[in-house]
Amino acid sequence: MHYITGRVIAGAGGPYVKSVLVGAGRSAGLRPGQPVINNDGLVGRVTEVGERSALVVLLNDLNSHIPVLVEPQDEHAILAGDNGAQPRLTFLPPNATVTQGQRVVTSGHGGIFPPGLLVGTIVAVEAKAPRIEPAVDLSRLDFVRVLDFGPEGYVGPPSPLSQRSGG
């Protein structure tokens, strides 16, 4: 894995309300689906790529759904953007107990984001879904790094079925 650094050159419009345009594209090695981070944590993922620019959908966009873990119990959930400043956790197990201040990181499930990328912390525990304060100030993005796992992309951990069958 290596990083491709790009400068955020504009807020983007179009079908994604919470997105930015990055000044790096296909010529730099960007491909749709690649995770995007900065020094503070997860920013989002690349969705469209041109020769010299790419569209990054931020983690708080309505179209963003990211498999995450709530630490330290490692409760699985989905971080769902809603175009607001604080995305929410959905699909928590019914017996999960979460509290303000707990860290949320990527789980690695789904094969897009590697495990352990900092997403944010729980700031509100609501009846429907806890709210997360992103680790990254998404309104003040300057430079971002796109994670490049090579031509195959990120390949998550092997499934239990493939481990049993030896493949």
C-alpha positions in Angstrom: 0.0 0.0 0.0 1.1 3.6 -0.6 -0.5 7.0 -0.5 -1.4 9.4 -3.3 -1.6 13.0 -1.9 -3.9 15.5 -3.5 -5.1 19.0 -2.7 -8.8 19.7 -2.2 -9.5 22.2 -5.0 -13.2 22.7 -4.7 -16.4 21.7 -3.0 -18.2 19.5 -5.6 -21.9 19.7 -6.6 -23.9 17.1 -8.4 -25.5 14.1 -6.9 -23.4 14.2 -3.7 -24.2 17.0 -1.3 -21.1 16.4 0.9 -18.2 15.9 -1.5 -15.0 17.6 -2.6 -12.9 17.6 -5.8 -9.3 16.6 -5.4 -6.5 17.7 -7.7 -5.3 14.2 -8.5 -6.8 11.7 -10.8 -6.3 8.7 -13.1 -2.8 9.9 -14.1 -1.7 9.8 -10.4 -3.2 6.3 -9.9 -6.6 7.1 -8.4 -9.5 4.7 -8.9 -13.1 4.6 -7.7 -13.6 3.1 -4.3 -10.2 4.1 -2.8 -10.4 5.3 0.8 -9.4 8.9 1.5 -7.8 10.1 4.8 -5.9 13.0 6.3 -3.8 13.3 9.4 -6.8 13.2 11.6 -8.7 10.2 10.2 -11.1 9.0 7.6 -12.5 11.6 5.1 -14.5 9.4 2.7 -13.9 7.5 -0.6 -13.2 8.2 -4.2 -16.3 7.8 -6.4 -15.5 9.3 -9.8 -12.1 9.8 -11.4 -11.0 12.0 -14.3 -7.5 12.3 -15.8 -6.4 15.0 -13.3 -9.1 15.2 -10.7 -11.4 13.0 -8.6 -14.6 13.3 -6.7 -14.5 12.3 -3.1 -17.7 11.6 -1.2 -17.4 12.5 2.4 -18.3 10.2 5.2 -21.3 12.4 6.2 -22.9 12.4 2.8 -26.3 10.8 2.6 -24.9 8.2 0.2 -22.1 7.1 2.5 -22.4 3.9 4.5 -19.2 2.6 6.2 -18.8 -0.6 8.2 -17.4 0.4 11.6 -16.5 -0.9 15.1 -17.3 0.9 18.3 -14.3 0.5 20.7 -13.5 -1.1 23.1 -16.3 -3.7 22.9 -15.9 -4.0 19.0 -19.6 -3.6 18.4 -20.2 -3.8 14.7 -22.4 -1.0 13.1 -22.8 1.0 9.9 -21.9 4.7 9.9 -24.6 6.3 7.8 -24.2 9.9 6.6 -27.3 12.1 6.5 -25.8 15.3 5.0 -25.5 16.7 8.6 -22.4 17.4 10.5 -22.7 14.3 12.7 -23.4 11.0 10.9 -25.2 8.3 12.9 -24.6 4.7 13.8 -27.1 2.2 12.4 -27.5 -1.5 12.6 -26.0 -1.8 16.1 -26.8 -5.1 17.7 -30.0 -4.9 19.9 -28.0 -5.5 23.1 -25.2 -3.1 22.3 -24.4 -0.5 24.9 -22.6 2.6 23.6 -21.7 5.8 25.5 -20.4 9.2 24.7 -16.7 9.4 24.1 -16.3 5.9 22.6 -14.0 5.8 19.6 -15.4 4.5 16.2 -13.0 3.0 13.7 -13.4 1.2 10.3 -14.0 -2.5 10.7 -12.5 -3.7 7.4 -15.7 -5.5 6.3 -16.9 -5.0 2.8 -13.4 -4.8 1.3 -13.3 -1.0 0.8 -11.8 0.4 4.0 -9.0 -1.3 5.9 -9.6 -2.0 9.6 -8.6 0.5 12.2 -9.0 3.9 10.4 -10.2 6.4 13.0 -13.7 7.7 12.1 -14.6 9.7 15.2 -16.2 9.6 18.6 -19.7 9.1 19.9 -21.1 12.5 21.0 -24.8 11.8 21.4 -26.7 8.6 22.2 -30.1 9.0 20.7 -32.9 6.5 20.8 -32.8 5.9 17.0 -29.0 6.0 16.4 -26.0 7.4 18.2 -24.3 10.4 16.6 -20.6 10.6 15.7 -18.4 13.6 15.7 -16.0 12.9 12.8 -12.3 13.0 13.8 -11.7 15.1 10.6 -13.1 18.6 10.3 -14.8 18.0 7.0 -15.5 21.7 6.5 -11.8 22.5 6.5 -10.1 20.0 4.1 -6.8 21.1 2.4 -4.7 18.1 1.6 -5.9 14.5 1.6 -4.2 11.1 1.1 -5.8 8.4 -1.0 -4.9 4.9 0.1 -3.6 2.8 -2.9 -3.6 -0.9 -2.4 -2.5 -1.6 -6.0 -4.6 -2.9 -9.0 -6.6 -5.4 -6.9 -7.6 -2.8 -4.3 -8.0 -3.6 -0.6 -8.7 -7.2 -0.1 -10.2 -7.7 3.3 -9.5 -10.6 5.7 -10.4 -14.0 4.3 -13.9 -15.1 5.1 -14.4 -18.0 7.6 -15.6 -20.2 4.7 -12.4 -19.7 2.6 -10.3 -20.4 5.7 -12.0 -23.7 6.3 -11.8 -24.7 2.6 -8.1 -23.8 2.4 -8.6 -21.1 -0.2 
